[in-house]
Amino acid sequence: MKLFVTGGAGFIGSNFILKAIERGDTVLNFDALTYAGNLANLESVSANDRYTFVHGNICDRAAIEAAVKSDSFDACINFAAESHVDRSIAAANIFAETNILGAVRLAEVMREASVPMFLQISTDEVYGSADHGKMFRLDSKIKPSSPYAASKAAADHMVLSFHYTHGYDVRVTRCTNNYGRFQFPEKFVPTIITRALSGERVPVYGDGKQIRDWIAVEDHCDGIFRVIDRGTSGEVYLFGGSSEVMNLDLATLVLERIAEKQNTPKEKMLALLEHVKDRAGHDRRYAIDWSATETAIGWRPKIDFATGIRATVDWYLNNEGWWQALMNKANANV
């Protein structure tokens, strides 16, 4: 297939592109290269004849039109988004512009260019916080708690309206928290790792008892390909890892793995933990029931959480140059 991928230099997008090239697809990566975009993630395929990079923003209609005219594409997969909740609280307008208006503009251009399929990559955060003992399902109420989540929910509704109004093939995926290689250092798991390796305090919001359902990015990408290959227009697909873990327990697990790999006493590493003021509108729990997705397209997560987290820690330990370069760049722009 020929895929038009936006935000492909980011965490999930780059993992998706690497898998796409591996399976024989041709990819155009359209990315604005904001602070979280990193072409180093795709260095291994940069010279591949089936990979092309175009520097562009999904808010720029002319740029999208020029890029899509370069070839005949089978699908557009939209990973492009502002995604950090704290940043959305500080600057909600940026999230509205990129996540809502950008997604709509992208879908408009793709439909007008007769790209057969549009896939919107969304998040379980559109549902807000899951009550104890309950899980997000396709019929769960949309109740976002943060500007980020609200912008993603709005984008989902807007692009799905193209299915109902125009008969355009639009599909949406909503996934829980991802972990794995190439995740930007500001996110929870890499923050724990990079701060610990730098000897800095490791912040945990509030009491640290917030619960997240974690999924390996490789499993998420497999699910996205299933939606492309087997999905149906107008449908929403939920992905989860069935791995509910409290934030404090996850931080402890990661720090213990670092201590093990560096032959450092666990107590010394765990002493870096520091509880900080809780985030405004912080959801208490996320949990997804992905059984409907399994029934519809035959997907289920394969990577054991404990195994996957250990492998992720090891990747960051072995690729300090990758994350250190990002942090140096971020500090230089402060």
C-alpha positions in Angstrom: 0.0 0.0 0.0 1.0 3.6 -0.4 0.4 5.5 2.8 0.3 9.2 3.5 1.4 9.4 7.2 1.2 12.7 9.2 3.3 13.1 12.4 5.5 10.2 11.4 8.5 11.6 13.1 6.9 11.3 16.5 6.8 8.4 18.9 4.0 6.2 17.6 4.2 7.5 14.1 7.8 6.6 13.6 7.3 3.1 15.1 4.4 2.7 12.6 6.4 3.8 9.6 9.3 1.4 10.5 6.8 -1.4 10.6 5.1 -0.2 7.3 8.4 -0.2 5.5 9.2 -3.6 7.0 6.0 -5.1 5.6 6.6 -3.7 2.1 4.4 -0.5 2.1 5.4 2.8 0.6 5.3 5.8 3.0 5.2 9.6 2.6 5.9 11.1 6.0 4.4 14.6 6.4 5.6 16.2 9.6 6.0 19.7 10.9 8.9 18.7 13.1 7.8 20.5 16.2 9.7 19.9 19.4 8.6 16.3 19.7 9.3 15.3 16.1 12.6 13.6 15.5 13.8 12.3 12.2 16.6 10.4 14.0 13.8 7.9 14.8 13.6 7.0 11.1 17.3 7.1 10.3 17.3 3.4 9.4 14.8 3.9 6.5 15.9 7.4 5.4 17.6 6.1 2.3 14.9 3.5 1.5 13.2 4.0 -1.9 9.8 3.4 -0.4 10.2 6.2 2.2 9.8 10.0 1.5 9.9 12.8 4.0 8.0 16.1 3.4 8.3 18.9 5.9 4.8 20.3 6.4 2.1 21.3 8.9 -1.4 19.8 8.8 -2.8 23.3 9.3 -1.3 24.4 6.0 -3.8 23.4 3.3 -1.5 24.3 0.4 1.3 22.2 1.8 -0.9 19.2 2.2 -2.3 19.6 -1.4 1.2 19.8 -2.8 2.3 16.7 -1.0 -0.7 14.5 -1.8 -0.4 15.3 -5.5 3.0 13.7 -5.5 1.6 10.2 -5.7 -1.6 8.1 -5.6 -2.2 7.1 -2.0 -4.3 4.3 -0.6 -4.8 5.8 2.9 -4.0 8.7 5.1 -3.1 7.9 8.7 -3.2 11.0 11.0 -0.8 10.8 13.9 -0.1 14.5 13.9 -1.1 16.2 17.1 -0.1 18.2 20.1 -0.3 15.6 22.8 1.1 16.7 26.2 -1.7 17.3 28.7 0.3 19.8 30.8 1.0 21.9 27.7 -2.7 21.8 26.7 -3.6 23.3 30.1 -1.1 26.1 29.6 -2.0 26.8 25.9 -5.3 25.3 24.9 -5.5 27.3 21.7 -2.5 25.6 20.1 -4.2 22.2 20.7 -7.4 23.4 19.2 -5.6 24.7 16.1 -3.6 21.6 15.4 -5.7 18.8 16.8 -9.1 20.0 15.5 -8.6 22.4 12.7 -5.6 20.6 11.4 -7.4 17.2 11.4 -10.4 18.7 9.6 -8.2 20.4 7.0 -6.3 17.2 6.4 -9.5 15.1 6.0 -10.9 17.7 3.6 -7.9 17.6 1.3 -7.7 13.8 1.4 -11.3 13.5 0.4 -11.0 16.0 -2.4 -7.9 14.3 -3.6 -9.8 10.9 -3.7 -7.5 9.2 -1.2 -9.7 6.2 -0.4 -9.3 6.0 3.4 -8.7 8.4 6.3 -7.6 7.0 9.6 -7.7 9.2 12.7 -5.4 8.2 15.6 -7.1 9.2 18.8 -6.9 8.4 22.6 -8.9 6.8 25.4 -8.6 10.2 27.2 -11.7 11.4 25.3 -13.7 9.3 27.9 -12.3 11.1 30.9 -11.8 9.0 34.0 -13.0 5.4 34.3 -15.0 4.5 37.4 -13.6 1.8 39.7 -14.3 -1.6 38.2 -15.5 -0.2 34.9 -13.8 0.0 31.5 -14.2 2.2 28.5 -16.3 0.7 25.8 -17.6 1.9 22.4 -20.8 3.1 24.1 -19.0 4.9 26.9 -19.8 8.6 27.3 -17.4 11.1 25.8 -16.3 13.2 28.8 -12.8 14.7 28.3 -11.1 16.3 31.3 -8.3 18.3 29.7 -8.0 20.6 26.7 -5.9 17.9 25.0 -8.5 15.2 25.4 -11.3 17.7 24.4 -9.4 18.6 21.2 -9.0 14.9 20.3 -12.7 14.2 21.0 -13.8 17.1 18.8 -11.5 15.9 16.0 -12.9 12.4 16.1 -16.4 13.7 15.7 -15.5 16.1 12.9 -13.7 13.5 10.8 -16.4 10.9 11.4 -18.9 13.4 10.1 -17.2 13.0 6.7 -18.3 9.4 6.7 -21.9 10.3 7.4 -22.1 13.4 5.3 -20.0 12.5 2.3 -19.8 8.7 2.5 -16.0 9.0 2.9 -14.2 6.0 4.4 -13.1 7.4 7.8 -12.0 5.1 10.7 -10.9 6.1 14.2 -8.7 4.3 16.7 -8.6 5.1 20.5 -5.7 3.7 22.4 -4.6 3.7 26.0 -1.1 4.8 27.2 1.7 3.6 25.0 5.3 2.8 26.0 8.4 1.9 24.0 11.3 3.2 22.0 11.4 6.7 20.6 9.0 8.2 23.2 9.8 11.9 23.8 11.5 12.4 27.2 8.6 14.6 28.6 6.3 11.6 28.8 6.0 9.6 32.1 8.1 6.5 31.4 11.0 8.2 29.7 10.9 11.0 32.3 11.5 8.4 35.0 14.4 6.9 33.1 16.1 10.0 31.9 15.8 11.8 35.3 17.1 8.8 37.2 20.0 8.4 34.8 20.8 12.1 35.3 20.6 11.7 39.1 17.6 14.1 39.3 14.4 13.8 41.3 11.7 11.7 39.7 8.3 13.5 40.0 5.1 11.7 40.7 1.8 13.6 40.6 -0.2 13.7 43.8 -0.4 10.3 45.6 0.8 8.4 42.6 -2.2 6.1 42.8 -3.6 7.1 39.4 -4.1 4.0 37.3 -3.2 3.6 33.6 -3.7 0.8 31.2 -0.4 0.4 29.4 0.2 -1.0 25.9 3.5 -1.6 24.0 3.7 0.7 21.0 4.4 -2.4 18.8 1.0 -3.9 19.7 -0.7 -0.5 19.0 0.9 -0.3 15.6 -0.2 -3.9 14.8 -3.7 -2.9 15.7 -3.6 0.2 13.4 -2.5 -2.1 10.5 -5.4 -4.4 11.3 -7.8 -1.5 11.1 -6.3 -0.5 7.7 -6.5 -4.0 6.3 -9.7 -5.2 7.9 -11.6 -2.3 9.3 -14.9 -0.7 8.3 -15.8 2.9 7.5 -17.4 4.9 10.2 -16.2 2.6 13.0 -14.2 3.3 16.1 -11.6 0.7 17.3 -10.3 0.5 20.9 -6.8 -0.7 21.8 -5.6 -1.5 25.3 -2.9 -3.7 26.9 -5.0 -5.1 29.8 -2.1 -3.9 32.0 -3.6 -1.6 34.7 -0.8 -0.2 36.9 -0.6 2.6 39.4 1.8 5.4 38.4 3.8 5.0 41.6 4.1 1.2 41.0 5.2 1.8 37.5 7.8 4.4 38.6 9.1 1.9 41.1 9.3 -0.9 38.5 11.3 1.2 36.1 13.7 2.4 38.8 14.3 -1.1 40.1 15.1 -2.2 36.5 17.6 0.7 36.2 19.2 -0.3 39.5 19.4 -3.9 38.4 21.1 -3.0 35.0 23.5 -0.5 36.7 24.3 -2.7 39.7 23.0 0.1 42.0 21.2 -0.5 45.3 17.4 -0.3 44.7 17.0 1.9 47.8 19.3 4.5 46.4 17.4 4.6 43.1 13.9 4.6 44.8 15.0 7.6 47.0 14.8 9.7 43.8 11.0 9.5 43.9 9.3 12.8 44.7 5.6 13.5 45.1 4.6 16.8 43.5 1.4 18.8 43.3 -1.2 17.0 41.3 -2.1 18.0 37.7 -5.3 20.0 37.2 -8.1 17.8 36.0 -6.0 14.7 36.4 -8.0 11.6 35.4 -7.8 8.9 38.1 -8.0 5.8 36.0 -8.0 4.7 32.4 -9.0 1.2 31.3 -10.2 -0.1 27.9 -12.3 -3.0 27.0 -10.9 -4.0 23.6 -13.0 -7.2 23.1 -15.1 -5.5 20.4 -11.9 -4.8 18.4 -10.8 -8.4 18.8 -14.2 -9.6 17.5 -14.2 -7.1 14.6 -10.6 -7.4 13.3 -9.0 -10.3 15.2 -6.5 -8.1 17.2 -5.3 -8.6 20.7 -2.1 -7.4 22.5 0.8 -9.8 22.5 3.6 -8.2 24.5 3.7 -9.0 28.2 3.8 -5.7 30.2 6.6 -6.6 32.6 8.7 -7.9 29.6 7.9 -4.9 27.5 8.8 -2.3 30.2 12.1 -4.0 31.0 12.9 -3.9 27.2 11.9 -0.2 27.1 14.2 0.7 30.0 17.0 -1.3 28.4 16.5 0.6 25.1 16.8 4.0 26.8 19.9 2.8 28.7 21.5 1.7 25.4 20.5 4.8 23.5 21.5 7.7 25.7 22.7 9.6 22.7 19.2 9.6 21.3 17.4 11.1 24.3 20.3 13.3 25.4 20.3 15.1 22.0 16.6 15.8 22.4 17.0 17.1 25.9 20.0 19.3 24.9 17.8 20.8 22.1 14.9 21.4 24.4 17.2 23.1 27.0 18.7 25.3 24.3 15.3 26.5 23.3 14.2 27.4 26.9 
